[in-house]
Amino acid sequence: MPRRSSLIAAVAFSLASCGFGAVTVEPYDHDPAAADTCAAVLNDLPDVVGDAVRRDIEPDASPAAAWGQPPIVLRCGVGMPAGYQLDAQLLDIDGIGWFAEPGRGGTFFTATDRQVLVEIAIPDDYAPEGFILHDITPAIAANIPERALR
């Protein structure tokens, strides 16, 4: 699946008259075999990351989560990033290796050392991103076993 170069293209959001509405997550091909694992991750995610509060997503059956405005979006069961190479530098946050790909408006981080891949799109508004990744990492570490990078 081709990578997006823009966070705007990855996520659309709507505003409701009394606050932020649900975040619409662009459809993506996710691994159906990872459904139970993704459900466990989503269940364990915090209600707040950094200072961003969790929001509803649409479609609500997507293995995804969102926080804040502009939205931080997590997608579970994604494919390996197209730009990933075996010798890529990973950002280690609490034992999870995150591969970073810049996009227009923010950065895509993918936990590439897990048996089920998780991607987080973090808008530039939340820099430095390490705080967001630190808040999300426990749910991933508790539910997705590590895999050897090949």
N, C-alpha and C positions, 0 to 999 in steps of 0.2 A: 504494500500500500504506500503511495507516495506521501512524503512528509509535507506538512504545511509550513510555509515560510512566515505566516502571519497568525498571531493569536486571534485577530479579528475574524479570519477565515475559519478558525477552528471552533469558535464559540460565538453564538449569537445570544443576546440577552434582551429581555423586555422589562420595562418599568411599569409597575402597577401604580394606581393613583394614591395608594396609602403606603407605599414603600417599594422595595425591590421585588420584582416578580421572579418567577422561576427562570433558571438559566437553561437555555435550549442547547443541548450538546449535539453537535453535528454527528450524524450517524457514522459509525465506523465498523470495520470488520473486527469483531472480537472473537477470541477463542472460546467456542461453546463448552469445551472440556474444562474450562477454568471457571465456570459459573459458580460452583460452590465455594471455591477459593475466593473469588471476587466478592461474593456475598458476605463472607466472613470478614474480609478487609473492610468493606463498606460499613458493616455493622460496628466495627471497632474504631472507626475514624473519629477524631474529636469534633465537637461542635464549634470550636474556635481554633483557628490556626493563625499565628501571629496575633493580629487584632481583628481578623476577618471572621465573621459569623457564617455558619453553614446555611446554605440556601437549598431550596427545592430544585430539582432538575426535571427537564422534559426531554425526551419521553422518560417517564419515571422507571421504566423497565431497563434502561441503560445501566451497565455496570460502571457508573460514574458518580462523582460527587462534586460539589462546588461550594465555594466560600467567597464572601465579600463582593465589593463593587469597586473597580472592575473585577469580574469573577476569576478566581483561581479555580482551575478545573482539573480534576483527577479522572483518568480513564484507566480501567483495569482490563487486562487481557489483550493488550495491544501487541503488534508485531515489533520486531527489532527495528530501531531507527535506521533509515537508509544510510545515514552518515557514519554509523558505528563501524569501527575497525577494531580488531583484536588488540592493537597496541594503543587504543584510545585512553586518554587520561580520564579517570573517573573521580568524581568528588565523593569522598567517603564521609557520610553522615551517620554516625552511630552504627557502623558496620554494614551499611548498605552502600553499594557503588552506584552513583548516579551519573549518567552520561548527559551532558548538557549540549543542546543545539539552540543557537540563537534564532529568533524569529523576529519579524517586525512587531514591535510592541512588547516584547518579553522573551522569555526563554522556556524551552521545552526540556524537562528533565525526565529521563527514563531510568528506572531501576533495572539495569541490564544483567545484574548478577542473581536474579531470582528466577525460579521455575515458571512463574507467571509474571509477565512484564506489566509494570504500572508506569504510566506517564502522567506528569503534572505540568500543566501550562501555567506559568507564573508571570503575570504582567509586570513590566518594569516598575510600576508603582510600589511593589512590595520588596524592592531590593534593600538589603541583601537577602537573597532567597534562602540562605541557610537556615534562617529561623523557621520558615514555612516547612522546609524539608524535615527539620528536626521534630516538628510537631506531628508530622504524618508518618515518619519512619517507624514508630512502635507498632502501629497497626499492620504494616507490611512485614516487619520482622517476625511478628507473632503468628502470622498466617501463611506466609509464603516461604518455603524452604529455599535456601541458597542453592545455586547451581554453579558448576565450574564454567568459566568462560573459555570458549574454544577459539 
